[in-house]
């Protein structure tokens, strides 16, 4: 009889309860499948063995999990609780598959199965390029600079502005002189207001890199592009130094390099080149720009005489060229420097114009920036121009009509100029230092001179200059250069410095070959010798090759160096490649060091041992003394060697860097030493602590050494 829970019998309710419990236990099963196993599928994984007595075992799966019919046959419940014979079927079971009938009055489109539709993802750069073409076309039709500037601002994606410059100039190159003049005027108007100076430079670099492609469609592309570059320099949107810097990034055989040469030699070096370039393309736009400059100069001079700020602002407003207000700012500042009594008037005018919103903040910054870039030329006419300018800028910022960001940008430009001057001074000084070294053969003095310069970031440049000068001299200087590299690597140069120096050498190998006939072979010997002297490792050669073009002269030199290193007896041959001198001494020094340490260990005098080390004349190789002394102390179980190292350090014979290098070499070989001396790890720890307490080993060495010791112990 059914209870009040519905039409289910007690047996059916029990079966439903068991099924739901089994589903819960089956869900977290570690077996991964498309769906959890049903209770009946779990049963199929276990064969129930009932004893002959007919009773199920107490352990394992309960017998109630198996249904039996009245006939005594076992019935397995179907997957997901679906019924078999004598069962009710699974919950929400239907007689057949459900089909959606669109003619059904109850049809709901939301029941239709979803269909994924693929769509292409557009590239933002492609969208930007398409948009700027329409802006440029419209500008060429209307000549409206303000609309073009506004459209470009509204377009956003300011990071793509260099592509706008490339597109604008390349489209103008294939048109008449009017469009070329309009393109130059637009660039001058957008400069600093919409497009930043670095983006202007990047845009012109892209044009130079694509000059070869442009020359295919435009016959006189080189000449036209040279005019655009020259005009940009005259309009002060590119610095004069741009040409020299861009040349370094382009192959000499490229059209872009020809463009820069044409601009430099044919246009910018000509007498009155500024006037000629401004009139080159003529047209109505040119007349407007020229007239505008004259009107600005006239109104400013009238203002100096009258002092009427309101009238001056009205005249500026009537010009109707808000995009050209940076010219007002620049000329006002120049006039303030030329006529000292005019400075208060000009600063007052600029302040009033800024407060009224007549001259925008970006135009104000642009005017100051243009003047800052031309200060060197202005100083020829007004010697105190830089000082005056530096006094005006803080006033303008403090009064609130010049954005404080100008100070940061001007500092950046000034830093670039200072960097160039600093590099030039460094190159002159290191030439003197290298020449003195070739005369004196005094490595410690050279190292002191480099440390006094305090410019470790220029270490690769020193290496390039050292080897370049050595290649043009005799074998003695070549050998001295290689020995110096070993010393510098131990004392102050990193492996990266030396690798970068060789990269610079190999990049200029073709130029060097013009002056030194056998430059490629000489460079290969220097490179191979650096590997033999442990200044570089073979892996560094692969890194150097990866930084060079595949089929350049430098890559061939690296391959030649590899072949020299892999040859039989490469070490001995390369150490003697320039004959005699220090090349022989490096091999002999190891034997001499071993002999002097053995003599000292057998009862020799400290002073005599120090003199022998000094007589070797190889201070860069003193780390070998440290290494052999420590190994001998382990072997002989005699700590007398530590006394010798202490005296060498006190007398300045072995530097702390050489000490650290020697300890590092022992640490690296602890695995092998532990095979011969089981207590090598303990001994090395004792030596390290002793040296640090005495002050002749770097304190930072302790942590790195300690990390390496467990490895040695494990071996």
C-alpha positions as CSV (number, residue, x, y, z in Angstrom):
1,X,0.0,0.0,0.0
2,X,1.4,3.4,-1.0
3,X,2.1,6.0,1.7
4,X,1.3,9.7,1.5
5,X,4.3,10.5,-0.6
6,X,2.6,9.7,-3.9
7,X,2.0,6.6,-6.1
8,X,5.4,4.9,-5.4
9,X,5.6,1.7,-3.6
10,X,8.0,1.2,-0.7
11,X,10.2,-1.0,-3.0
12,X,10.3,1.7,-5.7
13,X,11.1,4.5,-3.2
14,X,14.0,2.3,-1.9
15,X,15.3,1.7,-5.4
16,X,15.1,5.5,-6.2
17,X,17.0,6.3,-2.9
18,X,19.7,3.8,-3.7
19,X,20.1,5.1,-7.3
20,X,20.5,8.7,-6.1
21,X,23.1,7.7,-3.5
22,X,25.1,5.8,-6.1
23,X,25.0,8.8,-8.5
24,X,26.5,11.0,-5.7
25,X,29.3,8.6,-5.0
26,X,30.0,8.1,-8.7
27,X,30.4,11.8,-9.6
28,X,33.8,12.4,-8.0
29,X,35.2,9.2,-9.5
30,X,38.7,9.7,-10.7
31,X,37.9,7.9,-13.9
32,X,37.5,10.6,-16.6
33,X,34.8,9.9,-19.1
34,X,32.2,11.8,-21.0
35,X,29.6,11.3,-18.2
36,X,29.6,9.9,-14.6
37,X,28.9,6.2,-14.3
38,X,25.4,5.2,-13.2
39,X,25.0,2.8,-10.2
40,X,24.4,-0.1,-12.5
41,X,27.5,0.5,-14.5
42,X,29.4,0.5,-11.3
43,X,28.0,-2.9,-10.6
44,X,29.3,-4.2,-13.8
45,X,32.9,-3.4,-12.7
46,X,32.5,-5.9,-9.8
47,X,31.5,-9.6,-10.2
48,X,29.5,-10.5,-7.1
49,X,30.4,-13.9,-5.9
50,X,27.8,-15.3,-3.5
51,X,28.7,-18.3,-1.4
52,X,26.9,-21.6,-1.8
53,X,24.8,-20.8,1.3
54,X,23.1,-18.1,-0.7
55,X,24.2,-15.3,1.6
56,X,26.2,-12.4,0.4
57,X,29.5,-11.6,2.0
58,X,29.5,-8.9,4.7
59,X,32.2,-6.8,2.8
60,X,32.0,-5.4,-0.7
61,X,28.8,-4.2,-2.4
62,X,25.5,-4.8,-0.8
63,X,23.1,-7.3,-2.4
64,X,20.3,-4.7,-2.4
65,X,22.1,-3.0,-5.4
66,X,20.8,-5.9,-7.5
67,X,17.2,-6.2,-8.4
68,X,15.5,-9.6,-8.8
69,X,12.3,-10.3,-10.5
70,X,9.7,-12.6,-9.0
71,X,11.1,-15.3,-11.2
72,X,14.4,-14.9,-9.4
73,X,16.3,-13.5,-12.4
74,X,18.6,-10.6,-11.9
75,X,17.6,-7.3,-13.6
76,X,20.1,-4.6,-14.2
77,X,18.9,-1.0,-14.1
78,X,19.6,0.8,-17.2
79,X,22.0,3.8,-17.5
80,X,20.8,7.1,-15.9
81,X,18.1,5.2,-14.1
82,X,16.1,4.2,-17.2
83,X,13.9,1.2,-16.8
84,X,14.0,-2.2,-18.1
85,X,11.2,-4.8,-17.8
86,X,9.1,-4.1,-14.8
87,X,10.6,-0.6,-14.2
88,X,9.1,2.9,-14.5
89,X,11.8,4.3,-16.8
90,X,14.0,7.3,-16.0
91,X,12.7,10.6,-14.8
92,X,11.4,13.0,-17.5
93,X,11.8,10.1,-20.0
94,X,10.0,10.6,-23.4
95,X,8.9,8.1,-26.0
96,X,11.1,9.5,-28.7
97,X,13.5,12.3,-29.7
98,X,12.1,15.8,-29.4
99,X,11.6,17.7,-32.7
100,X,11.0,21.4,-33.0
101,X,8.0,22.2,-35.3
102,X,8.1,25.8,-36.5
103,X,4.4,25.5,-37.5
104,X,3.4,24.6,-33.9
105,X,1.4,27.5,-32.3
106,X,3.6,27.2,-29.2
107,X,6.8,27.4,-31.3
108,X,9.5,29.5,-29.5
109,X,12.6,30.6,-31.6
110,X,14.6,30.6,-28.4
111,X,14.4,26.8,-28.4
112,X,16.3,26.6,-31.7
113,X,19.9,25.2,-31.3
114,X,22.7,27.7,-31.3
115,X,24.9,28.0,-34.4
116,X,28.4,29.6,-34.0
117,X,29.2,32.0,-36.8
118,X,32.8,32.7,-37.4
119,X,34.0,36.3,-38.0
120,X,37.4,37.8,-38.9
121,X,39.2,39.9,-36.4
122,X,40.4,43.2,-37.9
123,X,43.9,44.5,-37.3
124,X,43.8,48.0,-35.6
125,X,46.8,49.0,-37.7
126,X,45.1,48.1,-40.9
127,X,42.0,50.1,-39.8
128,X,44.2,53.0,-39.0
129,X,46.0,53.0,-42.3
130,X,42.6,53.0,-44.2
131,X,41.4,55.9,-42.1
132,X,44.4,58.1,-42.6
133,X,44.2,57.7,-46.3
134,X,40.8,59.4,-46.4
135,X,42.0,62.1,-44.0
136,X,45.0,62.9,-46.3
137,X,42.8,62.8,-49.4
138,X,40.4,65.2,-47.8
139,X,43.3,67.5,-46.7
140,X,44.7,67.6,-50.3
141,X,41.3,68.7,-51.5
142,X,40.4,71.3,-48.8
143,X,43.8,72.5,-47.6
144,X,42.2,72.8,-44.1
145,X,45.0,72.1,-41.6
146,X,42.7,72.4,-38.6
147,X,40.2,69.8,-39.9
148,X,43.1,67.4,-40.7
149,X,44.5,67.8,-37.2
150,X,41.1,67.4,-35.6
151,X,40.3,64.3,-37.6
152,X,43.7,62.7,-36.7
153,X,43.1,63.5,-33.0
154,X,39.6,62.0,-33.2
155,X,41.0,58.9,-34.8
156,X,43.1,58.1,-31.7
157,X,45.7,55.3,-31.9
158,X,48.5,57.8,-31.4
159,X,51.0,55.0,-31.3
160,X,50.5,54.6,-35.1
161,X,51.2,58.2,-36.0
162,X,54.6,57.3,-37.6
163,X,52.5,55.4,-40.2
164,X,50.6,58.6,-40.9
165,X,53.8,60.5,-41.6
166,X,55.0,57.7,-44.0
167,X,51.6,57.7,-45.8
168,X,51.3,61.4,-46.0
169,X,54.8,61.9,-47.5
170,X,54.6,58.9,-49.8
171,X,51.2,60.0,-51.2
172,X,52.5,63.6,-51.7
173,X,55.7,62.3,-53.5
174,X,53.5,61.0,-56.3
175,X,51.6,64.2,-56.8
176,X,52.2,67.8,-57.8
177,X,54.4,70.4,-56.0
178,X,51.2,71.9,-54.4
179,X,50.6,68.6,-52.5
180,X,54.2,68.3,-51.5
181,X,54.2,71.8,-50.0
182,X,50.9,71.1,-48.3
183,X,52.4,67.9,-46.7
184,X,55.3,69.8,-45.4
185,X,53.1,72.5,-43.9
186,X,50.8,69.9,-42.3
187,X,53.8,68.1,-40.7
188,X,55.0,71.4,-39.3
189,X,51.5,72.2,-37.9
190,X,51.1,68.7,-36.3
191,X,54.5,68.7,-34.8
192,X,54.4,68.5,-30.9
193,X,50.7,69.4,-31.0
194,X,49.3,66.2,-32.4
195,X,52.4,64.1,-33.3
196,X,55.3,64.0,-30.8
197,X,58.9,64.7,-32.0
198,X,60.0,61.0,-31.5
199,X,57.1,59.9,-33.7
200,X,58.1,62.4,-36.4
201,X,61.6,60.9,-36.4
202,X,60.2,57.4,-36.4
203,X,58.0,58.2,-39.4
204,X,60.9,59.6,-41.4
205,X,63.0,56.5,-40.5
206,X,60.3,54.3,-41.9
207,X,60.3,56.4,-45.1
208,X,64.0,56.0,-45.4
209,X,63.8,52.2,-44.9
210,X,61.1,51.9,-47.6
211,X,63.0,54.2,-50.1
212,X,64.0,51.2,-52.2
213,X,60.3,50.3,-52.7
214,X,59.3,53.9,-53.4
215,X,62.0,54.2,-56.0
216,X,60.3,51.4,-58.0
217,X,57.1,53.5,-58.5
218,X,58.6,57.0,-58.4
219,X,61.6,57.5,-60.6
220,X,63.1,60.5,-58.7
221,X,62.1,59.2,-55.2
222,X,65.6,59.7,-53.8
223,X,65.6,63.4,-54.7
224,X,62.1,64.1,-53.6
225,X,62.5,62.3,-50.2
226,X,65.8,64.2,-49.7
227,X,63.8,67.4,-50.2
228,X,61.3,66.3,-47.6
229,X,64.0,65.5,-45.1
230,X,65.8,68.8,-45.7
231,X,62.6,70.7,-45.5
232,X,61.8,69.0,-42.1
233,X,65.2,70.1,-40.8
234,X,64.6,73.7,-42.0
235,X,61.1,73.7,-40.5
236,X,62.8,72.4,-37.2
237,X,60.6,69.3,-36.9
238,X,63.7,67.2,-37.3
239,X,67.0,68.0,-35.5
240,X,70.1,68.4,-37.7
241,X,71.7,65.4,-35.9
242,X,68.9,63.2,-37.4
243,X,70.8,62.7,-40.6
244,X,74.0,61.5,-38.9
245,X,72.2,59.2,-36.6
246,X,69.9,57.7,-39.3
247,X,73.0,57.0,-41.5
248,X,74.3,54.6,-38.8
249,X,71.1,52.4,-39.1
250,X,71.0,52.1,-42.9
251,X,73.2,50.0,-45.2
252,X,75.4,52.2,-47.4
253,X,74.0,50.5,-50.6
254,X,70.4,51.4,-49.7
255,X,68.4,54.1,-51.3
256,X,67.6,55.5,-47.8
257,X,71.4,56.1,-47.3
258,X,71.5,57.9,-50.7
259,X,68.6,60.1,-49.6
260,X,70.5,61.3,-46.5
261,X,73.6,61.9,-48.5
262,X,71.7,64.0,-51.0
263,X,69.9,66.0,-48.3
264,X,73.2,66.7,-46.5
265,X,75.4,67.5,-49.5
266,X,73.1,68.9,-52.1
267,X,70.4,70.8,-50.1
268,X,71.4,71.5,-46.5
269,X,75.0,72.6,-47.3
270,X,74.0,75.0,-50.1
271,X,74.1,78.8,-49.4
272,X,70.7,80.2,-48.3
273,X,69.4,76.7,-48.3
274,X,66.5,77.6,-45.9
275,X,65.0,80.1,-48.3
276,X,65.6,77.8,-51.3
277,X,63.9,74.9,-49.6
278,X,60.9,76.9,-48.6
279,X,60.4,78.1,-52.1
280,X,61.2,74.8,-53.8
281,X,57.6,73.8,-54.3
282,X,56.1,77.3,-54.5
283,X,52.3,77.4,-54.5
284,X,49.7,79.3,-52.5
285,X,50.5,77.5,-49.3
286,X,54.1,78.7,-49.4
287,X,53.0,82.3,-49.8
288,X,50.6,82.0,-46.8
289,X,53.4,80.5,-44.5
290,X,55.9,83.2,-45.5
291,X,53.4,86.0,-45.1
292,X,52.3,84.6,-41.8
293,X,55.9,84.7,-40.4
294,X,56.3,88.3,-41.6
295,X,52.9,89.3,-40.0
296,X,53.9,87.7,-36.7
297,X,57.3,89.5,-36.6
298,X,55.6,92.8,-37.4
299,X,52.9,92.6,-34.8
300,X,55.4,91.6,-32.1
301,X,57.6,94.6,-32.9
302,X,54.6,96.9,-32.8
303,X,53.7,95.4,-29.4
304,X,57.2,96.2,-28.1
305,X,56.7,99.8,-29.1
306,X,53.1,100.2,-27.9
307,X,52.9,97.8,-25.0
308,X,49.2,97.2,-25.7
309,X,48.6,93.6,-24.7
310,X,44.9,93.6,-25.7
311,X,45.7,94.9,-29.2
312,X,48.5,92.3,-29.7
313,X,46.1,89.5,-28.6
314,X,43.5,90.8,-31.1
315,X,46.0,90.8,-33.9
316,X,47.1,87.2,-33.1
317,X,43.4,86.2,-33.1
318,X,42.8,87.8,-36.5
319,X,45.6,85.8,-38.0
320,X,43.3,82.8,-37.8
321,X,46.1,80.2,-37.7
322,X,45.8,78.6,-34.3
323,X,47.9,75.7,-35.5
324,X,50.8,78.1,-36.2
325,X,50.8,79.9,-32.8
326,X,54.0,78.1,-31.9
327,X,55.7,80.5,-34.3
328,X,54.3,83.4,-32.2
329,X,55.8,81.8,-29.0
330,X,59.2,81.2,-30.6
331,X,59.6,84.6,-32.2
332,X,58.4,86.3,-29.0
333,X,61.1,84.5,-27.0
334,X,63.8,85.3,-29.5
335,X,62.8,89.0,-29.5
336,X,62.9,89.0,-25.7
337,X,66.5,87.7,-25.9
338,X,67.5,90.2,-28.6
339,X,66.0,93.2,-26.9
340,X,66.5,92.8,-23.1
341,X,64.0,95.6,-22.4
342,X,61.3,93.7,-24.3
343,X,61.4,90.5,-22.1
344,X,58.8,91.7,-19.6
345,X,56.4,92.7,-22.4
346,X,56.8,89.4,-24.2
347,X,56.3,87.3,-21.1
348,X,53.3,89.3,-20.2
349,X,51.9,88.8,-23.7
350,X,52.4,85.1,-23.7
351,X,50.9,84.8,-20.2
352,X,47.8,86.8,-21.3
353,X,47.4,84.7,-24.5
354,X,47.6,81.5,-22.5
355,X,45.1,82.6,-19.8
356,X,42.6,83.6,-22.5
357,X,43.0,80.3,-24.3
358,X,44.3,82.1,-27.4
359,X,47.5,80.0,-27.4
360,X,46.9,76.4,-26.4
361,X,49.2,74.6,-24.0
362,X,50.5,72.3,-26.7
363,X,51.3,75.2,-29.0
364,X,53.1,76.9,-26.1
365,X,55.2,73.8,-25.4
366,X,55.9,73.4,-29.1
367,X,57.2,77.0,-29.4
368,X,59.5,76.5,-26.4
369,X,60.7,73.2,-27.8
370,X,61.5,74.6,-31.2
371,X,63.6,77.4,-29.6
372,X,65.3,74.9,-27.3
373,X,66.5,72.8,-30.4
374,X,67.9,75.9,-32.1
375,X,69.7,77.4,-29.1
376,X,73.2,76.4,-30.4
377,X,72.7,78.3,-33.6
378,X,71.0,81.2,-31.7
379,X,74.0,81.4,-29.4
380,X,76.2,82.5,-32.3
381,X,74.2,85.7,-32.5
382,X,73.1,86.0,-28.9
383,X,76.0,84.5,-26.7
384,X,73.8,84.5,-23.6
385,X,70.9,82.7,-25.3
386,X,71.1,79.5,-23.3
387,X,71.3,81.3,-20.0
388,X,68.4,83.6,-20.8
389,X,66.3,80.6,-22.0
390,X,67.0,78.7,-18.8
391,X,65.9,81.7,-16.8
392,X,62.7,82.1,-18.7
393,X,61.5,78.5,-18.5
394,X,61.1,78.4,-14.7
395,X,59.3,81.7,-14.7
396,X,56.8,80.4,-17.3
397,X,56.2,77.2,-15.4
398,X,55.8,78.9,-12.0
399,X,53.3,81.4,-13.5
400,X,51.3,78.5,-14.9
401,X,51.4,79.3,-18.6
402,X,53.9,76.6,-19.6
403,X,53.3,72.9,-18.8
404,X,55.8,71.4,-16.4
405,X,56.2,68.4,-18.7
406,X,58.4,70.7,-21.0
407,X,61.2,70.6,-18.4
408,X,61.3,66.8,-18.6
409,X,61.4,66.7,-22.4
410,X,64.0,69.4,-22.6
411,X,66.1,67.6,-20.1
412,X,65.9,64.4,-22.3
413,X,67.1,66.3,-25.4
414,X,69.9,67.9,-23.4
415,X,70.9,64.5,-22.0
416,X,71.2,63.2,-25.6
417,X,73.6,66.0,-26.5
418,X,75.6,65.6,-23.4
419,X,75.8,61.8,-24.0
420,X,77.3,62.5,-27.5
421,X,79.9,64.9,-26.1
422,X,80.7,62.5,-23.2
423,X,81.3,59.7,-25.7
424,X,83.6,61.9,-27.9
425,X,85.7,62.8,-24.9
426,X,85.9,59.2,-23.8
427,X,87.1,58.1,-27.3
428,X,89.9,60.7,-27.2
429,X,91.0,59.7,-23.7
430,X,91.1,56.0,-24.3
431,X,93.3,56.5,-27.5
432,X,95.8,58.2,-25.3
433,X,95.6,55.5,-22.6
434,X,96.1,52.7,-25.2
435,X,99.1,54.4,-26.8
436,X,100.7,54.8,-23.3
437,X,100.1,51.1,-22.6
438,X,101.8,50.1,-25.9
439,X,104.8,52.1,-24.8
440,X,104.9,51.1,-21.1
441,X,103.3,47.6,-21.0
442,X,101.9,48.7,-17.6
443,X,98.6,46.9,-17.1
444,X,97.8,48.1,-13.5
445,X,98.3,51.7,-14.6
446,X,95.9,51.2,-17.6
447,X,93.3,49.6,-15.3
448,X,93.6,52.6,-12.9
449,X,93.2,55.0,-15.7
450,X,90.0,53.3,-16.9
451,X,88.6,53.2,-13.4
452,X,89.3,56.9,-13.1
453,X,87.2,57.6,-16.2
454,X,84.3,55.9,-14.4
455,X,82.4,54.9,-17.6
456,X,82.0,51.1,-17.5
457,X,79.0,51.3,-20.0
458,X,81.6,52.2,-22.7
459,X,83.8,49.1,-22.1
460,X,82.8,47.5,-25.4
461,X,84.0,50.7,-27.2
462,X,87.3,50.5,-25.4
463,X,87.8,46.9,-26.6
464,X,86.9,47.9,-30.2
465,X,89.4,50.7,-30.1
466,X,92.1,48.6,-28.5
467,X,92.0,45.8,-31.1
468,X,91.6,48.2,-34.0
469,X,94.7,50.1,-33.0
470,X,96.6,46.8,-32.3
471,X,95.7,45.4,-35.8
472,X,97.5,48.3,-37.4
473,X,100.7,47.6,-35.5
474,X,103.3,44.9,-35.0
475,X,102.9,41.5,-33.4
476,X,104.2,42.8,-30.1
477,X,101.2,45.2,-29.8
478,X,98.8,42.5,-30.9
479,X,100.1,40.2,-28.2
480,X,99.9,43.0,-25.6
481,X,96.3,43.6,-26.6
482,X,95.3,39.9,-26.0
483,X,97.1,39.8,-22.7
484,X,95.3,43.1,-21.7
485,X,91.9,41.5,-22.5
486,X,92.6,38.7,-20.1
487,X,93.6,41.2,-17.4
488,X,90.6,43.4,-18.0
489,X,88.2,40.4,-18.0
490,X,89.4,39.5,-14.5
491,X,89.5,43.0,-13.1
492,X,86.8,45.2,-14.5
493,X,85.3,43.9,-17.8
494,X,82.3,41.4,-17.9
495,X,82.0,38.7,-20.5
496,X,79.1,40.6,-21.9
497,X,81.3,43.7,-22.4
498,X,83.9,41.7,-24.3
499,X,81.3,39.9,-26.4
500,X,79.6,43.3,-27.3
501,X,83.0,44.8,-28.1
502,X,83.7,42.0,-30.6
503,X,80.2,42.4,-32.1
504,X,81.0,46.1,-32.8
505,X,84.3,45.0,-34.3
506,X,82.7,42.4,-36.6
507,X,79.9,44.8,-37.6
508,X,82.6,47.3,-38.9
509,X,84.8,44.6,-40.3
510,X,84.2,45.6,-43.9
511,X,85.2,49.2,-43.2
512,X,88.3,48.1,-41.2
513,X,89.4,45.9,-44.2
514,X,89.7,49.1,-46.3
515,X,92.5,50.3,-44.1
516,X,94.0,46.9,-42.9
517,X,94.2,44.3,-45.7
518,X,94.4,41.2,-43.5
519,X,91.7,42.5,-41.1
520,X,89.5,39.4,-41.3
521,X,92.3,37.0,-40.4
522,X,93.6,39.2,-37.6
523,X,90.1,39.5,-36.1
524,X,89.6,35.7,-36.2
525,X,92.9,35.3,-34.3
526,X,91.9,37.8,-31.7
527,X,88.5,36.1,-31.3
528,X,90.0,32.6,-31.1
529,X,92.7,33.8,-28.7
530,X,90.0,35.2,-26.4
531,X,88.4,31.7,-26.2
532,X,91.8,30.0,-25.5
533,X,92.5,32.6,-22.7
534,X,89.0,31.8,-21.1
535,X,87.9,35.4,-21.8
536,X,85.1,34.0,-23.9
537,X,83.6,30.5,-24.1
538,X,82.6,28.8,-27.3
539,X,78.9,29.5,-26.6
540,X,79.7,33.2,-26.8
541,X,80.7,32.8,-30.4
542,X,77.2,31.5,-31.2
543,X,75.7,34.6,-29.4
544,X,78.0,36.9,-31.3
545,X,77.0,35.2,-34.6
546,X,73.3,35.6,-33.8
547,X,73.7,39.4,-33.6
548,X,75.3,39.6,-37.1
549,X,73.7,39.4,-40.5
550,X,74.0,35.9,-41.9
551,X,76.4,36.4,-44.9
552,X,78.3,39.4,-43.7
553,X,82.1,39.6,-43.4
554,X,81.8,39.4,-39.6
555,X,80.0,36.1,-39.7
556,X,82.7,34.6,-41.9
557,X,85.3,35.8,-39.4
558,X,83.5,34.0,-36.6
559,X,83.4,30.8,-38.6
560,X,87.2,31.2,-39.2
561,X,87.8,31.6,-35.5
562,X,85.8,28.4,-34.8
563,X,88.0,26.5,-37.2
564,X,91.1,27.8,-35.5
565,X,89.9,26.7,-32.1
566,X,89.0,23.2,-33.2
567,X,92.3,22.6,-34.9
568,X,94.9,20.2,-33.4
569,X,97.1,21.8,-30.7
570,X,95.0,24.9,-31.0
571,X,95.9,26.2,-27.5
572,X,99.7,26.2,-28.1
573,X,99.4,27.6,-31.6
574,X,97.1,30.4,-30.7
575,X,99.1,31.4,-27.6
576,X,102.1,31.7,-29.9
577,X,100.3,33.1,-32.9
578,X,102.1,36.4,-32.7
579,X,105.3,34.9,-31.5
580,X,107.4,35.2,-28.3
581,X,106.6,37.7,-25.6
582,X,103.8,37.1,-23.2
583,X,102.3,34.4,-25.4
584,X,105.1,32.1,-24.3
585,X,105.1,33.3,-20.7
586,X,101.4,32.2,-20.2
587,X,102.3,28.5,-20.7
588,X,105.6,28.8,-18.8
589,X,104.0,30.7,-15.9
590,X,102.0,27.7,-14.7
591,X,105.1,25.6,-14.4
592,X,107.0,28.5,-12.7
593,X,104.1,29.1,-10.2
594,X,104.1,25.4,-9.3
595,X,107.8,25.3,-8.7
596,X,107.9,28.5,-6.5
597,X,105.0,27.2,-4.4
598,X,106.7,23.8,-3.9
599,X,109.9,25.6,-2.9
600,X,108.0,27.8,-0.4
601,X,106.1,24.8,1.0
602,X,109.4,22.9,1.6
603,X,110.7,25.6,3.8
604,X,111.2,28.7,1.7
605,X,111.1,32.3,2.7
606,X,107.9,34.4,2.2
607,X,109.8,37.4,0.9
608,X,111.6,35.2,-1.7
609,X,108.3,33.7,-2.9
610,X,106.7,37.1,-3.2
611,X,109.7,38.3,-5.3
612,X,109.3,35.3,-7.6
613,X,105.6,36.1,-8.1
614,X,106.6,39.7,-8.8
615,X,109.2,38.6,-11.3
616,X,106.7,36.7,-13.3
617,X,105.4,40.0,-14.5
618,X,101.8,38.8,-15.0
619,X,99.6,40.4,-12.5
620,X,96.5,39.5,-14.5
621,X,97.5,35.8,-14.0
622,X,97.9,35.9,-10.2
623,X,94.6,34.1,-9.8
624,X,96.5,31.0,-10.9
625,X,98.9,31.5,-7.8
626,X,95.8,31.6,-5.5
627,X,94.3,28.5,-7.1
628,X,97.4,26.4,-6.9
629,X,98.2,27.6,-3.4
630,X,94.8,26.5,-2.1
631,X,95.0,23.1,-3.9
632,X,98.4,22.5,-2.5
633,X,97.2,23.4,1.0
634,X,94.6,20.7,0.7
635,X,97.0,18.2,-0.7
636,X,99.8,18.8,1.8
637,X,97.4,19.4,4.7
638,X,99.6,22.5,5.4
639,X,97.9,25.8,6.0
640,X,101.2,27.7,5.5
641,X,100.1,28.7,2.0
642,X,97.5,31.0,3.6
643,X,100.3,33.0,5.2
644,X,101.8,33.5,1.8
645,X,98.5,34.7,0.3
646,X,98.1,37.1,3.3
647,X,101.5,38.7,2.7
648,X,100.8,39.0,-1.1
649,X,97.6,40.8,-0.3
650,X,99.1,43.1,2.3
651,X,101.9,44.1,-0.1
652,X,99.3,44.7,-3.0
653,X,100.9,42.0,-5.0
654,X,97.6,40.1,-5.4
655,X,94.4,42.2,-5.6
656,X,91.1,41.3,-4.0
657,X,89.7,40.6,-7.5
658,X,92.5,38.2,-8.3
659,X,91.9,36.5,-4.9
660,X,88.2,36.1,-5.6
661,X,88.9,34.8,-9.1
662,X,91.3,32.2,-7.7
663,X,88.8,31.1,-5.0
664,X,86.1,30.9,-7.6
665,X,88.2,28.6,-9.8
666,X,88.8,26.3,-6.8
667,X,85.1,26.3,-6.0
668,X,84.2,25.4,-9.6
669,X,86.6,22.4,-9.4
670,X,85.4,21.1,-6.0
671,X,83.6,18.1,-7.6
672,X,86.9,16.8,-9.0
673,X,89.0,17.7,-6.0
674,X,86.6,15.8,-3.7
675,X,87.6,12.6,-5.5
676,X,91.3,13.1,-4.5
677,X,90.7,14.9,-1.2
678,X,87.5,13.7,0.6
679,X,87.6,16.6,3.0
680,X,87.9,19.2,0.2
681,X,84.6,20.7,1.0
682,X,85.5,21.3,4.7
683,X,88.9,22.7,3.9
684,X,87.5,25.1,1.3
685,X,84.9,26.3,3.8
686,X,87.7,27.0,6.3
687,X,89.8,28.8,3.7
688,X,86.9,30.9,2.7
689,X,86.0,32.0,6.2
690,X,89.7,32.7,7.0
691,X,90.2,34.8,3.9
692,X,87.0,36.9,4.6
693,X,88.0,37.5,8.2
694,X,91.4,38.7,7.1
695,X,89.8,41.0,4.4
696,X,91.4,39.6,1.3
697,X,88.3,37.9,-0.1
698,X,85.1,39.7,-1.1
699,X,82.3,39.2,1.5
700,X,79.8,38.5,-1.2
701,X,81.7,35.4,-2.2
702,X,80.5,33.5,0.9
703,X,76.9,33.0,-0.1
704,X,77.7,31.8,-3.6
705,X,80.3,29.5,-2.4
706,X,78.1,28.0,0.2
707,X,75.4,27.3,-2.3
708,X,77.9,25.3,-4.4
709,X,79.3,23.2,-1.5
710,X,76.4,20.7,-1.2
711,X,77.0,19.7,-4.8
712,X,80.6,19.0,-4.1
713,X,79.6,17.0,-1.0
714,X,77.1,15.0,-2.9
715,X,79.7,14.0,-5.5
